[in-house]
């Protein structure tokens, strides 16, 4: 076999191997970078009033199950665990209504304001008793959406009423196994060795196209032969 033929096949195989190694190293570096960004991420509040926090998607099943046990929630096969710490914002203001007549006192107040009330407070005092009553007027909504950022990291976006302050947000999940849909079309290239009945060595170079699971390939050899094949994967 000619030396140029050996060099050719070595170059082709080296290019294919180098391309795969480069891709593997790139994916590994990207994953390490994502893990560092998630590890050092802090809960932030943007100018639109939306809280942002990265989602940790690298927990093992054992680690995730422990977090579920710590929350004292009994479930099987958990996938995502969320823990949100919140508290109302302190408000100081004059009571909305104050009525005093002799020994009778009636006070009505709203939190955070009468125009956008979440809680109503009533205090009543007369000769016989004193009563405080708290009435929750509407539900407290905490809205959460998880999106994928340009860095490939999952991020939680959380919207809460302006009188609520989020102290901390933790969202942990098993590794994201969402796979990208494979492309319908693909390009194929490869190389190989062949030996005829006269024990003469030759190089085969093949190339072709893939459509879904159907492969169309053309082979050319150094002994000046050419072939074509059609393969279907089942």
N, C-alpha and C positions, 0 to 999 in steps of 0.2 A: 504494500500500500504506500502511495506517495506520501512524503512528509507534509506536503501542503494539505492533503486530505486530513491527516491527523490534527494539524493545527486548526483547520476549519471546524472540526467537530468539538475540539477542546474549547474553542472560542464560543461556540453556540451554547454548549452546556454551562460554561462559566457565566455567560450572560444571564441565562435562565436562573442559575443558582444565586448569583449576585443580586438579581432583581428581587428574588424571594427573601433573601437575608435582609436586604435593605428595607423591604416592606415590613418584615417582622420587627426589626429594630425601631422603625418609625412608629409602629403600633404600640410597642412596649414603652417607648419614650412618651407617647401621647397619653397612655394610661397612667404612668407615673406622674405626669404633669397634672392630669385631672385629679388624682388622689390628693396631691399637695394643695391644689386650689380648694378642694372640698374641705380638707382638714383645717385650713387656715381661714375659711370663710366665716363671716360674722353676719348676724341679722342686721339688715339695713332698711331704712325707710326712704323712699324716693320722693321727689317733689310732687308727685301725683297722689301721694298718700298710700302707696302700695309697698308692703313689706316684701323683701326678697331674701331667700335663703337657698343655698345649694342642697340638693338631696344626696345623701350618701347611699350609693348603690353597690357597695363592695362587701357587705356583711355576709358572713357564712350563715347557714341555717341555724347553727348552734348559737351564734351571737344574737341573731334576730329573735330566736325563741327565748333567750334570757331576758331581752328587753320586754318581751310580751309578759313573761312571768313577773318581772318587776312592776308592771302595771296592774298585776293581779287580774288579768283577763284570760279566761280559759278558752282557747281556740285551737284548731288543728290547721297545720300547714299555713302559717301566716306568711304574707308576702311583703306587706308594708306596715310599718309602725310609725304613728305620728304622735308627737307630744307638743302641745302648744301651751305656753304659760302666758296668762294675760291678767290684767287688773284694770279696774276703772280709774280714770284720771280724777284727781282731787279737784273739787269745785268749791269756791267760796263766793256766796252771793246773798242778797237779801231774800227772805222768804217771799213767795209769790202772794200769799194771803195770810194776814194776821188779824184775828178778831178777838177782842178782849171786852168782856162785859162783866163787871164785878169779879167774882171768882171763876167765871167761865172763860176759858181760853181755847181758841181754835186756830190751828196753824196748818196751812196747806202749802206744800212746796214740790217742785218738780226737778228731776235730774235727767240730763244736765241743764235743760231749760224747758220752759213751758211750751215753746214753739216746736221743739223736737224731743219730746219727753219719752224717756225709757222707763223711768220710775217716778211714781207719785208717793209723797209722804204726807200723812195726816196725823196731827196730834190734837187730842181733845181732852180738856180737863174741866170737870165741874165739881160740884160739892161732894159727889159720891165716888168718883174714880178718875183715873188718868189712863188714856189709851193712846198707843202709837201704832200706826198701821202703814205698812209698805205695800204698794200695789205696782206690780210690773205691768206696764201698759202694752208693750209689744215685745216680740222675740228679739233676741240678740243674734245677729247674723255674722258669721265668720266665713268668708268665701275664699276658697283655695283652688288654684289652678297650677298644674305642673306642666312645664314646657321644656323643650330641649334647646339649649343655647347653641350659638355658633361654635363653641368649644366642645360640643358633644356632651356637655354636663347637663343633667336634669336640674331644673331650678323651680322652686315653689314660689308662686306669687300669691300673696295673701292680702285680702282687703277686709278691714274691720272698721266699725264706727269710730269717728274721731274722738270719742270720749273713752275709748279703750286703748290701752297701751300694751303691746306684745312684749313680754319680758324675754322670752326665748322660744325658739322653734327648732324641733329636732324631727327630721323625717329620715328614716332608715328603711332600706329595702334590700332584697336579694339582688344579685347582679342583673343588670338590664339585659334580658335575652331577646329583645326585639331585633330581629334580623332584617336587614335591608333586602328588598326583593331583588332576586338575581336578574341581571339584564337579559333580555331575550336574545340579543345578538352578542357574539364573542368572536375573538380572533385567535386562531390556534397556530402554534409553530413548534417544531420538534426536529430531532435528528436521531439517526441510528446507524448501525453497521449491518452489512449483509455479506454473505459468502455464497458464490455460485458453485456448481458441481465441479468446476475446475479449480476449486479452492482459491479463487481470486476474491480479494476483499474489496468492498465498495462502501461508499457512504450514502445513506438515504436522508434526504432533507424533505420534510413534509410541512405543508401549511394548509390552512383551510378556514372555514367559517362554522360557527355554531348558531343554531336557531333553536331556542329552548333546549330540548334533549336530542336534537338531530344534528349530526356532524358530517360536513362535506369536506373531504381532504384530498389534496393532490400531493403525490410523492414523486420526487425526482432523484435519481441515483447517479453516481459518478460513472457508471458503465453505460450511460446514455439511454437509459430506459425511463419511462414516465408512466404513472398510474393514477387512478382516481378511485375514491371509495366513498360510500355513503353509509353512515352508521346511525342506528337509532337506539337510544337508551331506554330500558324498560324498568 
